[in-house]
Amino acid sequence: MSKTFRPYEPGQIFLMPALMWEWLPSGHLAYFISDVAVQLDLSAIMERYTGEERGYLPYHPVMMVKVLFCA
């Protein structure tokens, strides 16, 4: 069994009625960062997790790239 990732749902509806994207004004830099990160080829990173079963579920690589770009 190969390792999976922690749930990552950027469009997830929270307990409050708003979506995460509704908290940001249109044209915010976070939209651009998100669009760029989704288009990147992260296959080399994804391959590192193939067949790995040790430890707790890792964060999804796309989400971590978005965090790095924002930082």
Buried (B, 14 or more C-beta within 10 A) or exposed (E): EEBEBEEEEEEEEEEEEEEEEEEEEEEEEBEEBBEEBEEEEBEEEEEEBEEEEEEEEBEBBBBBBBEEBEE
